[in-house]
Amino acid sequence: MDSRQRERCDSMIIQPEWGTRNVNKYFYESEARRIAALNEIFGDVELTAAEMRTLVWLCGWEECTVENVLSAIRKAIAAEAKRREQPPVRRTEKPSAERKGSF
């Protein structure tokens, strides 16, 4: 991990300023909407500069691509929340001898 990846950013994905890249107005406006959607999930998450650059890069892809990634992230968040609600699994019994190797 280099120093740029260790560098921490504010807790929001920031769109590069208009005119700093060779993109048209439509691209810039579409990217802004996608960044806003990502900020709904990542708004309170401290991201490295490298993570933020990657998420801005992702926002340059088609809307359906970004929506699919967001959907997968939301599902992972929901699954983790559900897993944390479950009581820990306790294994108190050892597998019986008859179950061993019985393919």
N, C-alpha and C positions, 0 to 999 in steps of 0.2 A: 504494500500500500504506500503510495507516494504522498508527499505533503499536501498536494491538491485534494486527494481523496480524504485525508484526515481533516481538512479544513471544514468547519461546520458553517452552515448557513442558517438564516432565519427559518422559522417554521412555516414557510409557505413557498410554493413554487412560483418563481418570478419569471414573467415573460421578458425576453431580451427587448430592449427599446427598439421602437420603429426606426428603420434606417441603418441599423447596425448589421443587418444581413440582407442578402439579395433575395427578398421575398416580396410578392405583390400584396396589395391591400386585402384581397379575399383570403389568402393564406394566413395573414397576420390575424384577421378577425376570427377565422375558424380555429386557429391555434389558441387564441385567447379563450374561446368557449371551452375547448378541451382542457386547458389548464385550470379553468374555474371548476370543471367537473372533477379533476384530480385533486384540487384543493379541498373539495368536500371530504375526501378521505384522508389526505396527507396534510391538511391545514395545521394540525397540532403536532405533527411529527417532525422532529429535528432531522434534517437531511444533510448529507455531505454535499459538497459542490458537485462531485461526480454523479451522485444520485439525482440531484436536481437537473444537471445537464442531460442525463439519460431520460428523465421524465419529460423535459421540454422537447427532446428529440422525438419521443414517442408521440407527443401531441402534434407532430407534423405529419403523421400518418392519417389515413382515411378515418373518418368518424367511426365507422363500424369496427375498425381495428381497436381504437381506443376504448370503445364501449365494451368490446369483448374482454379486454384486459381489466377494465373496471369491474365488470361482472364477476370475473374470476377472483379478483381481490376481495370484493364484497362477500362472496361465498366463503372464502378462506377466513375472513374476519368472523362471519357468522358461525362457521364450524368451530373455530377456536373458542368463541364465547360459549357455545353449547358444551364443548368439551370441558371447559372450566367449571360449568354448572354441575357436572356429573360428579358424584362422590368417587373418591379414588378406588380403584379396583384392588381388592385384596386377594391374594392367592394363598390359601392356607393349606390346601390339600396337595399332595404330590400326585402326579399322574400314576394311574394304576398300571401294574405290570402288563396286563392284557392289552392296554391301549398303546404301549410302546411298540413301535415298529410294525404296526398292523396296517400296512398299506393295502 
